């Protein structure tokens, strides 16, 4: 059962269909109209209807870590524990010995894990993301397409790394931090901060005033 009929949800649906490990029952979504189809999969109800599907595995397809975290908390209140989450890897993803991936995580096309990579639960990696040796990623982190981590990088809970960003080896990104598109991170990013640019630096509150969509 896919939670949220988002763009990510459609990508996950295509991935699940290509690898054949699961059958998709349908979507649950608070915004989509019940009874419609998304790429051939039915929208069966709202998120709070999850408790009706007692034998299904779930996958939360929200695009960002904070909303995924909030939905997992809602599902927990409905009695859906950690053992009820699927993990989806595109067939192009190779899982070397010594790497670990938590439940509820999603790895799309051509994601690379080299050696001793540890990904937490409900992590999302879009196409072309590279995790190098000894990277450790906390729960709910999100990696947009083309993100690259050097070796020994630490990524905090629900951090968000923008498209084609890169992180220097042995550097850390704090919990709930954001790294902008194309940024090159050379120093540790504190919890909750937004960094952009090459080299990456903290965002000045007025830096992008009146210019939406910079991240």
Rosetta silent file (secondary structure, phi, psi, omega in degrees, C-alpha in Angstrom):
SEQUENCE: XXXXXXXXXXXXXXXXXXXXXXXXXXXXXXXXXXXXXXXXXXXXXXXXXXXXXXXXXXXXXXXXXXXXXXXXXXXXXXXXXXXXXXXXXXXXXXXXXXXXXXXXXXXXXXXXXXXXXXXXXXXXXXXXXXXXXXXXXXXXXXXXXXXXXXXXXXXXXXXXXXXXXXXXXXXXXXXXXXXXXXXXXXXXXXXXXXXXXXXXXXXXXXXXXXXXXXX
SCORE:     score description
SCORE:     0.000 S_00000001
   1 L     0.000  124.531 -179.045    0.000    0.000    0.000 S_00000001
   2 E   -96.760  127.400  179.638    1.495    3.324   -1.084 S_00000001
   3 E   -96.460  116.554  177.848    0.846    6.333    1.149 S_00000001
   4 L    91.242  116.743  179.649    0.508    9.597   -0.850 S_00000001
   5 L   -87.739   60.577 -178.389   -0.165    9.753   -4.586 S_00000001
   6 L   -92.576  178.862  171.899    2.782   12.074   -5.214 S_00000001
   7 H   -58.767  -41.465  176.278    5.316   12.142   -8.030 S_00000001
   8 H   -62.164  -40.173  178.287    7.516    9.987   -5.819 S_00000001
   9 H   -59.542  -39.721  178.034    4.585    7.626   -5.308 S_00000001
  10 H   -66.694  -38.406  178.057    4.237    7.203   -9.076 S_00000001
  11 H   -65.942  -40.228  178.094    7.979    6.516   -9.377 S_00000001
  12 H   -64.944  -41.940  177.875    7.773    3.927   -6.617 S_00000001
  13 H   -56.354  -46.284  178.820    4.781    2.320   -8.317 S_00000001
  14 H   -63.146  -39.118  179.633    6.788    1.962  -11.540 S_00000001
  15 H   -66.386  -44.520  179.892    9.750    0.545   -9.612 S_00000001
  16 H   -61.759  -41.243  179.625    7.646   -1.993   -7.732 S_00000001
  17 H   -64.566  -32.122 -176.980    6.047   -3.146  -10.955 S_00000001
  18 H   -79.564  -26.415 -177.474    9.475   -3.639  -12.572 S_00000001
  19 H   -96.964  -16.427  171.755   11.013   -5.702   -9.774 S_00000001
  20 L    72.725    7.675 -177.536    8.046   -7.974   -9.089 S_00000001
  21 L   -76.399  -35.836 -178.752    8.681   -8.340   -5.359 S_00000001
  22 L  -123.551  158.586  165.686    5.383   -6.799   -4.251 S_00000001
  23 L  -104.941  131.514 -179.774    1.905   -6.321   -5.667 S_00000001
  24 L   -84.658  121.050  176.798    0.562   -2.785   -5.171 S_00000001
  25 L   -72.084  -43.910 -179.374   -2.896   -2.768   -3.595 S_00000001
  26 L   160.578 -167.117  179.622   -3.343    0.950   -4.244 S_00000001
  27 E  -107.608  150.068  162.968   -2.826    4.426   -2.794 S_00000001
  28 E  -120.189  129.109 -172.990   -4.087    6.106    0.358 S_00000001
  29 L  -152.824  131.627 -179.145   -4.027    9.885    0.098 S_00000001
  30 L   -73.472  -20.156 -175.110   -5.708   12.706    2.036 S_00000001
  31 L  -102.708  -29.208 -176.591   -5.820   14.990   -1.036 S_00000001
  32 L   -80.102  151.282 -178.589   -6.664   12.685   -3.925 S_00000001
  33 L   -77.242  127.051  177.005  -10.268   11.766   -4.704 S_00000001
  34 L   -60.400  136.076  179.586  -11.211    8.239   -3.632 S_00000001
  35 L   100.161  -12.015  175.144  -12.156    6.123   -6.617 S_00000001
  36 L   -85.449  167.588  176.174   -9.708    7.675   -9.058 S_00000001
  37 E  -113.311  145.567  172.399   -6.705    5.873  -10.524 S_00000001
  38 E  -120.181  109.465 -176.985   -3.056    6.970  -10.496 S_00000001
  39 L    50.380   38.756  176.632   -1.143    5.265  -13.299 S_00000001
  40 L    88.351   -3.565  177.541   -3.575    2.383  -13.072 S_00000001
  41 E  -103.004  132.848 -175.086   -3.462    2.009   -9.277 S_00000001
  42 E   -76.467  145.819  168.993   -6.666    2.896   -7.385 S_00000001
  43 E   -89.969  112.509 -167.887   -6.890    5.542   -4.673 S_00000001
  44 E   -97.240  -13.451 -178.812   -8.714    3.552   -2.013 S_00000001
  45 E   167.603 -166.716  178.394   -9.105    6.055    0.812 S_00000001
  46 L   -91.535  169.506 -177.039   -7.423    8.501    3.166 S_00000001
  47 H   -59.460  -37.339 -178.215   -4.281    7.875    5.192 S_00000001
  48 H   -70.330   -5.073  174.518   -6.293    7.205    8.357 S_00000001
  49 H   -84.280    1.560 -175.770   -7.918    4.258    6.561 S_00000001
  50 H   -56.763  -35.390 -177.465   -4.594    2.388    6.777 S_00000001
  51 H   -61.475  -17.739  179.620   -5.768    0.323    9.747 S_00000001
  52 H   -72.970  -20.256 -173.300   -8.298   -1.446    7.514 S_00000001
  53 L  -101.313   77.556 -168.447   -5.496   -3.127    5.542 S_00000001
  54 L   -72.213  -18.214 -176.797   -4.312   -5.564    8.179 S_00000001
  55 L  -111.493    5.926 -176.891   -2.193   -7.749    5.892 S_00000001
  56 L   -92.677  149.615  165.360   -0.590   -5.062    3.727 S_00000001
  57 L   -88.497  154.991 -177.085    2.897   -3.633    3.860 S_00000001
  58 E  -121.068  154.041  174.098    3.153    0.156    3.644 S_00000001
  59 E  -142.789  121.129 -177.164    5.493    2.623    1.971 S_00000001
  60 E   -89.064  117.111 -171.556    5.288    6.360    2.723 S_00000001
  61 L  -108.091   35.760  172.455    5.900    8.278   -0.511 S_00000001
  62 L   -75.354  144.332 -171.528    6.046   11.867    0.732 S_00000001
  63 L   -73.972  -22.782 -176.219    8.779   13.824   -1.046 S_00000001
  64 L  -122.933  157.794 -172.971   10.410   15.321    2.073 S_00000001
  65 H   -66.928  -42.397 -178.436   11.545   13.876    5.379 S_00000001
  66 H   -60.260  -48.531  177.032    9.434   15.924    7.789 S_00000001
  67 H   -62.647  -37.211  176.478    6.104   14.957    6.161 S_00000001
  68 H   -61.320  -42.853  179.422    7.224   11.308    5.976 S_00000001
  69 H   -61.393  -43.060 -179.326    8.075   11.421    9.669 S_00000001
  70 H   -63.927  -40.365  179.991    4.677   12.935   10.505 S_00000001
  71 H   -68.158  -40.618  177.829    2.817   10.270    8.523 S_00000001
  72 H   -61.182  -37.949  175.975    4.785    7.446   10.157 S_00000001
  73 H   -63.924  -40.545  176.965    3.809    8.887   13.543 S_00000001
  74 H   -61.997  -44.441 -179.022    0.149    8.914   12.442 S_00000001
  75 H   -66.133  -35.263  176.755    0.383    5.315   11.288 S_00000001
  76 H   -61.166  -40.441  178.261    2.030    4.308   14.558 S_00000001
  77 H   -65.092  -22.136  177.521   -0.968    5.740   16.426 S_00000001
  78 L   -89.327    2.976  177.167   -3.143    3.494   14.234 S_00000001
  79 L    92.181   12.019 -179.886   -1.165    0.452   15.376 S_00000001
  80 L   -94.616  108.274 -176.178    1.097    0.101   12.329 S_00000001
  81 L   -89.140  179.966 -175.078    4.558   -0.777   13.613 S_00000001
  82 H   -63.271  -25.208 -179.014    7.981   -0.775   11.976 S_00000001
  83 H   -75.890   -3.150 -178.064    7.581   -4.384   10.801 S_00000001
  84 H   -98.321    8.652 -178.484    4.734   -3.311    8.498 S_00000001
  85 E  -103.478  136.767  173.293    6.908   -1.258    6.134 S_00000001
  86 L   -82.401  162.630  170.349    8.261   -2.453    2.819 S_00000001
  87 L  -124.827  128.691 -174.438   11.699   -1.516    1.460 S_00000001
  88 E  -118.847  122.991  174.384   11.937   -0.860   -2.278 S_00000001
  89 E  -119.792  128.945  173.937   15.119   -1.001   -4.342 S_00000001
  90 L   -59.314  147.985  179.377   15.094   -0.497   -8.090 S_00000001
  91 L   -57.095  -21.470  179.488   16.515   -3.560   -9.916 S_00000001
  92 L   -78.605  -11.121 -178.321   19.520   -1.440  -10.983 S_00000001
  93 L   -83.828  126.561  176.198   20.589   -0.950   -7.334 S_00000001
  94 L  -100.023  136.690 -176.434   23.279   -3.360   -6.152 S_00000001
  95 L  -109.926   90.299 -177.736   23.402   -4.146   -2.431 S_00000001
  96 L   -65.016  154.124  174.978   27.023   -5.018   -1.534 S_00000001
  97 L   -59.770  137.253 -178.955   27.763   -7.205    1.463 S_00000001
  98 L    95.737   -8.238  175.201   28.202   -5.061    4.581 S_00000001
  99 L   -94.951  148.733 -178.928   25.638   -2.418    3.560 S_00000001
 100 E  -133.506  140.172 -179.648   22.386   -2.013    5.506 S_00000001
 101 E  -131.600  127.800 -178.075   19.103   -0.359    4.568 S_00000001
 102 L   -76.733  162.375  179.414   16.281    0.318    7.039 S_00000001
 103 L   -62.217  147.014  178.006   12.617   -0.503    6.569 S_00000001
 104 L    82.130    2.241 -178.385   10.484    1.909    4.587 S_00000001
 105 L   -84.780  155.643 -176.321   13.402    3.175    2.510 S_00000001
 106 E  -131.454  121.159  175.899   13.215    3.829   -1.237 S_00000001
 107 E  -122.348  115.260 -176.399   16.194    3.655   -3.619 S_00000001
 108 L   -89.588 -165.587 -167.932   15.390    4.506   -7.229 S_00000001
 109 L   -56.865  137.450  170.332   17.300    3.884  -10.469 S_00000001
 110 L    59.379   27.245  168.679   21.097    3.693  -10.477 S_00000001
 111 L   -72.403  135.885 -176.379   21.626    4.501   -6.812 S_00000001
 112 E  -115.378  129.920  170.004   25.138    3.329   -5.870 S_00000001
 113 E  -118.603  125.338 -174.558   26.321    1.979   -2.504 S_00000001
 114 L   -89.464  -64.614 -177.450   30.033    1.164   -2.461 S_00000001
 115 L  -157.142  135.209  175.056   31.016   -0.443    0.879 S_00000001
 116 L    53.017   43.746  176.150   29.772   -0.462    4.493 S_00000001
 117 L   -91.734  135.536  178.315   27.011    2.078    3.846 S_00000001
 118 E  -121.524  117.748  177.031   24.267    2.311    6.488 S_00000001
 119 E  -111.458  135.350  179.745   20.916    3.872    5.617 S_00000001
 120 L   -75.170 -163.909  179.534   18.234    4.349    8.262 S_00000001
 121 L   -85.109  147.019  174.877   14.485    3.806    7.943 S_00000001
 122 L    60.404   32.496  173.234   12.285    5.775    5.521 S_00000001
 123 L   -83.795  141.287  176.813   15.289    7.158    3.619 S_00000001
 124 E  -121.508  126.307  175.454   14.611    8.248    0.016 S_00000001
 125 E  -122.578  115.521  179.502   17.323    8.311   -2.657 S_00000001
 126 L   -74.555  174.665 -175.161   16.291    9.583   -6.091 S_00000001
 127 L   -56.576  141.738  172.433   17.984    8.345   -9.297 S_00000001
 128 L    78.399   13.284  178.262   21.763    8.546   -9.586 S_00000001
 129 L   -76.864  141.366  178.802   22.604    9.103   -5.901 S_00000001
 130 E  -119.773  121.947  172.688   26.044    7.841   -4.775 S_00000001
 131 E  -107.235  121.639 -177.077   26.814    6.676   -1.232 S_00000001
 132 L   -95.718  173.295 -172.300   30.534    6.057   -0.712 S_00000001
 133 L   -49.703  136.217  172.101   32.228    3.797    1.848 S_00000001
 134 L    67.701   15.944  172.545   31.246    4.145    5.509 S_00000001
 135 L   -68.973  143.236  178.033   28.505    6.728    4.991 S_00000001
 136 E  -129.011  123.688 -174.487   25.867    6.681    7.736 S_00000001
 137 E  -121.095  127.787 -179.949   22.417    8.152    7.069 S_00000001
 138 L   -80.010  169.587 -177.954   19.759    8.693    9.743 S_00000001
 139 L   -57.269  146.483  170.579   16.025    8.034    9.357 S_00000001
 140 L    70.269    8.878  176.273   13.851   10.108    6.994 S_00000001
 141 L   -69.212  152.393 -178.318   16.749   11.726    5.084 S_00000001
 142 E  -129.551  133.698  179.679   16.075   12.657    1.438 S_00000001
 143 E  -123.952  114.418  177.728   18.543   12.753   -1.450 S_00000001
 144 L   -72.897  168.491 -173.353   17.498   14.383   -4.710 S_00000001
 145 L   -56.087  137.185  174.156   18.769   13.051   -8.039 S_00000001
 146 L    82.044    3.237  178.280   22.514   13.099   -8.587 S_00000001
 147 L   -65.435  141.269  179.821   23.565   13.722   -4.975 S_00000001
 148 E  -130.815  128.162  175.723   27.053   12.422   -4.138 S_00000001
 149 E  -109.193  134.282  170.723   28.507   11.726   -0.687 S_00000001
 150 L   -72.707  179.819 -177.687   32.218   11.226   -0.068 S_00000001
 151 L   -70.464  145.795  174.901   33.441    8.522    2.285 S_00000001
 152 L    69.267   22.000  179.368   32.611    8.610    5.977 S_00000001
 153 L   -79.196  146.476  176.240   29.857   11.246    5.679 S_00000001
 154 E  -118.259  126.851 -179.175   27.181   11.504    8.393 S_00000001
 155 E  -116.828  126.583 -176.667   23.668   12.651    7.465 S_00000001
 156 L   -79.930  170.318 -177.490   21.222   13.643   10.212 S_00000001
 157 L   -56.445  128.934  174.648   17.565   12.801   10.667 S_00000001
 158 L    58.477   21.559  172.345   15.248   14.180    7.952 S_00000001
 159 L   -66.203  153.558 -179.076   18.033   16.180    6.287 S_00000001
 160 E  -128.368  121.987  179.541   17.330   17.133    2.667 S_00000001
 161 E  -111.741  123.997 -174.284   20.051   17.275   -0.001 S_00000001
 162 L   -74.206  169.000 -175.557   19.169   19.015   -3.265 S_00000001
 163 L   -56.013  131.795  176.435   19.718   17.817   -6.806 S_00000001
 164 L    61.704   22.320  173.286   23.368   17.335   -7.839 S_00000001
 165 L   -79.262  161.374  179.592   24.712   18.450   -4.472 S_00000001
 166 E  -140.431  149.986 -176.203   27.919   16.936   -3.131 S_00000001
 167 E  -128.949  126.109 -178.989   29.352   16.431    0.352 S_00000001
 168 L   -63.812  151.160  179.968   33.042   16.206    1.141 S_00000001
 169 L   -57.950  147.696  177.746   34.365   13.078    2.850 S_00000001
 170 L    57.095   31.805  176.931   34.162   12.901    6.670 S_00000001
 171 L  -111.202  155.271 -179.443   31.722   15.818    6.757 S_00000001
 172 E  -122.070  146.198  173.851   28.358   15.869    8.548 S_00000001
 173 E  -115.189  124.363 -173.857   24.943   17.308    7.673 S_00000001
 174 L   -72.106  167.888  177.488   22.797   17.993   10.740 S_00000001
 175 L   -60.692  136.521  177.311   19.279   16.842   11.497 S_00000001
 176 L    60.865   18.127  175.230   16.568   18.692    9.532 S_00000001
 177 L   -81.447  160.891  178.423   19.227   20.625    7.603 S_00000001
 178 E  -128.576  134.058  174.398   18.831   21.496    3.909 S_00000001
 179 E  -115.227  126.992 -174.500   21.521   21.559    1.225 S_00000001
 180 L   -73.003  168.254  178.537   20.592   23.431   -1.959 S_00000001
 181 L   -58.440  133.852  174.560   20.767   22.243   -5.559 S_00000001
 182 L    71.163    4.618 -177.922   24.307   21.962   -6.893 S_00000001
 183 L   -70.544  149.344  175.833   25.891   22.919   -3.563 S_00000001
 184 E  -117.353  104.973 -174.284   29.360   21.640   -2.672 S_00000001
 185 E   -88.205  118.365 -179.694   29.555   21.048    1.093 S_00000001
 186 L  -110.157  -13.167 -178.324   33.112   21.283    2.458 S_00000001
 187 L  -133.135  163.591 -179.086   32.319   21.852    6.156 S_00000001
 188 L   -62.063  137.036  177.389   29.870   20.479    8.714 S_00000001
 189 E  -101.893  119.772 -178.527   26.307   21.805    8.375 S_00000001
 190 L   -66.799  162.811  177.440   24.618   22.367   11.781 S_00000001
 191 L   -52.964  134.407  170.039   21.163   21.051   12.645 S_00000001
 192 L    76.344   -2.036 -177.861   18.306   22.864   10.946 S_00000001
 193 L   -88.703  158.011  174.804   20.412   25.190    8.777 S_00000001
 194 E  -112.519  125.825  179.951   20.132   25.747    5.012 S_00000001
 195 E  -121.941  142.361 -179.375   23.369   25.893    3.011 S_00000001
 196 E  -140.943  164.485  168.839   23.772   26.751   -0.681 S_00000001
 197 L    95.434  178.025  179.824   26.474   27.531   -3.202 S_00000001
 198 E  -132.100  108.767   -7.058   29.999   26.473   -4.169 S_00000001
 199 L   -69.940  157.692 -176.574   31.518   26.191   -1.684 S_00000001
 200 L   -67.194  144.489 -179.832   28.340   25.836    0.374 S_00000001
 201 E  -145.196  159.430  179.486   27.618   28.474    2.997 S_00000001
 202 E   -64.122  146.731  178.798   24.700   29.284    5.322 S_00000001
 203 L   -75.863  126.309  168.595   21.824   31.191    3.784 S_00000001
 204 L   -71.287  136.080 -175.860   21.586   34.813    4.819 S_00000001
 205 L   -52.628  -32.454 -178.728   17.943   35.503    5.697 S_00000001
 206 L   -98.090    4.371 -170.349   17.761   38.178    2.987 S_00000001
 207 L   -62.510  -39.597 -177.664   19.890   36.398    0.426 S_00000001
 208 L  -115.336   26.783 -178.766   17.030   35.108   -1.709 S_00000001
 209 L   -58.321  124.636  177.433   14.404   37.647   -0.704 S_00000001
 210 L    79.149    4.541  179.694   11.820   37.943   -3.462 S_00000001
 211 L  -122.494   84.541 -175.734   13.418   35.215   -5.554 S_00000001
 212 L   -69.736  159.300  172.714   11.377   32.048   -4.988 S_00000001
 213 L    79.205   13.799 -178.900   12.494   28.586   -5.979 S_00000001
 214 L   -68.142  -27.175 -179.919   16.227   29.053   -5.369 S_00000001
 215 L   -96.433    0.000    0.000   16.500   25.768   -3.516 S_00000001
